[in-house]
Amino acid sequence: MKRTKNKGGNIGIIVAIIIGLLAIIYLGISFYFTGHFAFNTYVNDIPAYKMTAGDIEKEVTDGLKKYSLTIHARGDITDVISSEDISLSLRMDDQFEDALKKQNAFLWPANLFKDTYITTDNIVVYSRDVVEKKINTLQLLNAANIIEPANAYIPEASGEDGFYIVPEDQGRSPIREKVVEKICAALDVLEGEVTIDDECYNTPEIYSDNAELNTFCNNLNTYCKAQITYEFGADTVVVDGTKIREWLNINGTEVSLDEEKVREFVNSLAKQYDTFGKNRTITSHSGEQVTVTGGDYGWWMDRATETTELIAAIKNGEKGVRTPVYFGTAAQYGENDWGNSYVEIDLTAQHLWVYQDGAMVMDSDFVSGCVNKKRTTPRGSYAITYKERDATLVGENYSSAVSYWMPFNGNVGMHDASWRSQFGGYDYILNGSHGCINLPTANAEKIYEIVSKGEAVFVYGGITDPVPVVEQEVVDPNTGEVKVVRKPVINGKIAGTDTPANTNAPAAESTPAENQAAEAPAAEGAATDTETSENAGAEAAAQNTTPEASAESAGQATENQAPAAESAPAEDQEPAAESTPAENQEPAAETPAE
């Protein structure tokens, strides 16, 4: 029994010793933590375990030397301010000693199982003036990087669907005072990064949802949604919102179309692209350059109608290619507006040539308007108005039929003249037509099949003023009969000869062939100088076909009658109604129908 009791005493002693040792260790550790931070303790996010207040202060001070603030601004601009840049420091005021004193050293075992965070009120010390000088050097305040904010606006140029609003642009124009405050606030708490947010920037005054701006845009698009293209050969003229805006009267947000400006625009198109009445230089049958003046061929815009229709197209917001309304048209646009298919009529040669696709395909003698009766064929550039088979040509006291009628200048045109037996030469001076181009029937038929409505006809040359006339006795070699014939005098010589004109000289003998025209019998259908030519002027039947035929002409083409509009109208002048080309115009009942 005694031995058992001793053994139990020893165990007690051992336990006591262990407890004593543990107490000593506990107390020792507790004493240690009176001057050091305990397990899992963080001071201002710095791991502080086993560190004294001085250690922490040194750690913070050393860390402050490495501190920098990264600044993010619009436009991916990044700036950095280091502590050295602004001589940054901390005012400690024994904050870490106070934090250590607040730590309960005897509760250190609890820190083994949890994290403890201690935050001190560090007071950052820096010079405001030094900081502002540094901020002034930052990229976000560099003038090269500053973009002023832009208001929402309506651009001068329109889009495909008219005008639109370009949204506002926030730009990047910092407000310096607010930037300074933002950066200083980050420095005060030693933030590592700071973003210069929207409140630190200047802002636009007008945004895309602005009611007044939207009202104005909508009112503009009352007219500016149209996109109309005029094509003049290689030239293109576009009437879109940008152009239409120039024609608007704008008062605040109110918009109206100035129709007078539209009219001025149409006039400018006509002035630039109309070719009506212009002189044209063609390469003649002989290869020479011949300038043809006057006539009514060419592009001739109906300005009044085109203005009215363009205004309607604008208001309807139409899109696409538009062809102007024309009084008269040509084969194509450009300098050579007649193309490669046309008729060349040389009044001097009394001969014409028909060209198709640049090649001469037909030619013929003819008889043109009578010079000495003041019924010359008008010269100029014209277009074939229409073609008609078996037309009845009507004038004063006559009515005659022709098989092939091709008018090109009011009541003047090309047609067959079956009543004539001779064409070409000088017959037109004394025995010419009322202005038409008389052709042999077979040739008129061929020409009729070749030419088309609208094809150009160039008339040039010939004698325009009446000439003296001499009488000659001509002996018929077959019968011996002596006849007196009348012949024109041109440049002091009898036409077709080198004989000087002398009424006292004896008449030279001539062969019947040479004088056939003068001696043509006044048989049915034959025209003579003393009778009404062309079967009483049958070719004048186009009276009233166009407005050019006046009461004065009364069924015949008047000598030297120029077409009512031989030259292009003035810029703002609408062509007179009586000078409108007769294309597509129905003739009067008593004249040939188209």
Sequence and secondary structure as in RCSB ss.txt:
>XXXX:A:sequence
MKRTKNKGGNIGIIVAIIIGLLAIIYLGISFYFTGHFAFNTYVNDIPAYKMTAGDIEKEVTDGLKKYSLTIHARG
DITDVISSEDISLSLRMDDQFEDALKKQNAFLWPANLFKDTYITTDNIVVYSRDVVEKKINTLQLLNAANIIEPA
NAYIPEASGEDGFYIVPEDQGRSPIREKVVEKICAALDVLEGEVTIDDECYNTPEIYSDNAELNTFCNNLNTYCK
AQITYEFGADTVVVDGTKIREWLNINGTEVSLDEEKVREFVNSLAKQYDTFGKNRTITSHSGEQVTVTGGDYGWW
MDRATETTELIAAIKNGEKGVRTPVYFGTAAQYGENDWGNSYVEIDLTAQHLWVYQDGAMVMDSDFVSGCVNKKR
TTPRGSYAITYKERDATLVGENYSSAVSYWMPFNGNVGMHDASWRSQFGGYDYILNGSHGCINLPTANAEKIYEI
VSKGEAVFVYGGITDPVPVVEQEVVDPNTGEVKVVRKPVINGKIAGTDTPANTNAPAAESTPAENQAAEAPAAEG
AATDTETSENAGAEAAAQNTTPEASAESAGQATENQAPAAESAPAEDQEPAAESTPAENQEPAAETPAE
>XXXX:A:secstr
 HHHHHHHHHHHHHHHHHHHHHHHHHHHHHHHTTTSB TTEEETTEE BT  HHHHHHHHHHHHHH EEEEEETT
TEEEEEEHHHHT EEE TTHHHHHHHTS GGGGGGGGGS EEE    EEE  HHHHHHHHHTSGGG GGG B  B
  B  SS BTTB   B  B  B B HHHHHHHHHHHHHTT SEEE  GGGB   S  TT HHHHHHHHHHTTTTT
 EEEEEETTEEEEE HHHHHTTEEEETTEEEE HHHHHHHHHHHHHHH  TT  EEEE TTS EEEE  BS S E
E HHHHHHHHHHHHHTT EEEE   EEE  SSSSSSTTTT EEEEETTTTEEEEEETTEEEEEEE B B TTTT 
    EEEE    EEEEEEEETTEEEEEEEEEEEETTEEEEE TT S  STTHHHHH BSSSEEE HHHHHHHHHH
  TT EEEEE S  S   EEEEEEE TTT  EEEEEEEEETTEETTSS B  TTS      TTTTHHHH    TT
   SSS HHHHHGGGGGTTSSTT  TTTTTS  TT   TT S   TT    GGGS  TT    TTS   
